[in-house]
C-alpha cells in the first residue's frame, strides 16, 4: 500500500493495552497458530494446513507495509492489516476499486477482551494521520456477529451486501474525521 508522508514501518503504535508494530521473527509461531486455527478460520474459508504453513511462512512473516502485529505483554495476539482491496473482487466504494481495506485476525484466547477494537482503532488513527481524508472499507460475512459488532463500534457504515465465498458479505466504509478549520 502506498503511503502518504509517513514512512514504513512507523514507530510502534501504543494503545492503552497494546503495541502495534512491524512483524519480527519471534512472531512466526503465533502467526502459524493464527492461520491454522479452526476458530479463526470459521468465516474466512477455514484453517490453513499447519504443515503447509510451516513450509511457506517466511522466517519474518508479514514484513510489508500495512501489516501490524498486535502485541500484548510482549507476545503477539493478533494482526491488523491495511491493504488495497483487489479491484477484481466484489464490493467497492469507487468504480476503479483499490480502496484501503482494514483486516484483522486475533488468536482465540484474545477474543472477547476488546483487543481487536483497540488495535483496529489504533491502526485507523495512524492511517487517518498518514493519508488524511482517505476512506477505509471493511468486509465481513454477515453471519459473523462479532465482526459485525466490531465494524459498528469502529464507526463503519454499511455500503452494500453481496455474495462471495458462498455467503452473504457486508461492505462498510469508515470516513476519518475531517479537521475543523
C-alpha positions, 0 to 999 in steps of 0.5 A: 500500500502506498503511503502518504508522508509517513514512512514504513514501518512507523514507530510502534503504535501504543494503545492503552493495552497494546503495541502495534508494530512491524512483524519480527521473527519471534512472531512466526509461531503465533502467526502459524497458530493464527492461520491454522486455527479452526476458530479463526478460520470459521468465516474466512474459508477455514484453517490453513494446513499447519504443515503447509504453513510451516513450509511457506511462512517466511522466517519474518512473516508479514514484513510489508507495509500495512501489516501490524502485529498486535502485541500484548505483554510482549507476545503477539495476539493478533494482526491488523492489516491495511491493504488495497482491496483487489479491484477484481473482487466484489464490493467497492466504494469507487468504480476503479476499486483499490480502496484501503481495506482494514483486516484483522485476525486475533488468536482465540484466547484474545477474543472477547477482551476488546483487543481487536477494537483497540488495535483496529482503532489504533491502526485507523488513527495512524492511517487517518494521520498518514493519508488524511481524508482517505476512506477505509472499507471493511468486509465481513460475512454477515453471519459473523456477529462479532465482526459485525459488532466490531465494524459498528463500534469502529464507526463503519457504515454499511455500503452494500451486501453481496455474495462471495465465498458462498455467503452473504458479505457486508461492505462498510466504509469508515470516513476519518474525521475531517479537521475543523478549520 
